[in-house]
Amino acid sequence: MTEERNLCDLSFLKMNMLPLKLRPLLKALTSNIEIRNIALSSVLGIKEIKQVQNDKELVIYGEIQPSPREPYLLKNEDHCCPICASGLDVKHTDVLILSQFVRSDGCMLPKRITGLCKSQQKRMGSLVTMAQKAGM
């Protein structure tokens, strides 16, 4: 039975097997560009389909409807990180919040993905370590 490999999964290549000029290209191809943040705005942009009949053409377009949850969304006017903006006092027992900043193997996600400021990234890292040592 042969194991199928995803074409985008280049992790089977060892860095020391590549020439020096190709290593940055491999890192760029394999880097995770997905960004995970606490949602500060509506995730679903629900659109209402509208039709306008002109002389010989029918124009169909979608108009974005305002979210009914808008009063409950976090306001981020200062462009600071989600933890600073919300004013939450996160503890090591808040596992659901901390799990948003941890990969599936238990390592902390990098700052460019979490979107946290430097101090909150360091604080979340220490809280994740405390939670892991406590067995949570």
C-alpha positions in Angstrom: 0.0 0.0 0.0 1.5 3.3 -1.1 1.2 6.4 0.9 -0.3 9.4 -1.0 1.4 12.7 -0.6 -0.2 16.1 -1.0 1.5 18.2 -3.6 1.6 21.1 -1.2 3.1 19.1 1.6 6.8 19.5 1.1 7.7 18.7 4.7 9.1 15.3 3.6 12.0 17.2 2.0 14.9 17.8 4.4 16.4 21.3 4.4 20.0 19.9 4.2 19.1 18.0 1.0 18.5 21.3 -0.9 21.0 23.8 -2.3 21.3 27.0 -0.3 19.4 29.1 -3.0 16.3 26.8 -2.9 15.9 26.8 0.9 14.1 30.2 1.2 11.8 29.1 -1.6 10.9 25.9 0.3 10.3 27.9 3.5 8.0 30.3 1.6 6.1 27.5 0.1 5.6 25.5 3.3 5.0 28.5 5.6 1.5 28.7 7.1 0.0 32.0 5.9 -3.3 31.4 7.7 -4.0 33.9 10.4 -6.1 32.9 13.4 -7.6 35.7 15.5 -10.4 36.3 17.9 -13.2 37.6 15.7 -13.7 41.3 16.1 -16.3 41.5 13.4 -19.1 39.5 11.9 -17.8 36.3 10.2 -20.8 35.8 7.9 -21.5 38.6 5.4 -25.1 37.7 4.6 -26.3 39.2 1.3 -29.7 39.9 0.0 -30.1 39.1 -3.7 -31.5 42.1 -5.6 -32.7 42.2 -9.3 -33.0 45.3 -11.4 -34.6 45.1 -14.8 -33.4 47.7 -17.2 -34.4 48.0 -20.9 -32.8 44.8 -22.2 -30.7 43.6 -19.4 -31.3 42.1 -16.0 -28.8 43.2 -13.3 -28.5 40.8 -10.3 -26.4 41.8 -7.3 -26.0 41.0 -3.7 -26.3 43.7 -1.0 -24.6 43.0 2.4 -27.1 43.1 5.3 -26.0 44.5 8.7 -25.4 41.8 11.3 -28.0 41.5 14.0 -25.2 40.8 16.5 -23.5 44.1 15.8 -24.1 45.5 19.3 -22.3 42.5 20.8 -19.1 42.7 18.6 -15.8 44.0 20.1 -14.8 47.5 19.1 -11.2 47.8 18.1 -10.6 51.5 17.5 -7.1 51.6 18.9 -5.8 48.8 16.6 -4.4 46.9 19.5 -4.3 43.1 19.9 -7.6 41.3 20.7 -6.7 40.5 24.3 -5.7 44.2 25.1 -8.8 45.5 23.2 -11.2 43.2 25.1 -9.7 43.9 28.5 -10.0 40.2 29.5 -8.1 38.9 32.5 -7.1 35.5 31.1 -5.9 32.9 33.6 -4.3 29.6 33.1 -7.6 27.9 33.8 -9.3 29.6 30.8 -8.5 26.6 28.5 -11.0 27.6 25.8 -9.4 30.9 25.3 -5.8 29.6 25.5 -6.6 26.8 23.0 -7.0 29.4 20.3 -3.3 30.2 20.5 -2.0 26.6 20.5 -1.3 24.3 17.6 -2.6 20.7 17.6 0.8 19.4 18.9 0.7 21.7 21.9 3.1 24.4 20.7 2.3 28.0 20.8 1.4 29.7 17.5 3.7 32.5 16.3 2.8 36.1 16.9 2.2 36.8 13.2 -0.6 34.2 13.2 -2.2 35.0 16.6 -2.2 38.8 16.1 -1.2 39.4 19.7 1.1 42.2 20.8 4.6 41.2 22.2 3.6 41.4 25.8 0.4 39.4 25.4 2.1 36.8 23.2 4.7 36.2 26.0 1.9 36.2 28.7 -0.2 33.7 26.7 2.8 31.5 26.2 3.5 31.4 29.9 -0.2 30.7 30.7 -0.3 27.9 28.1 2.8 26.4 29.8 1.1 26.7 33.2 -2.1 25.1 32.0 -0.1 22.2 30.4 1.8 21.6 33.6 -1.5 21.6 35.5 -2.8 19.0 33.1 -5.5 21.0 31.6 
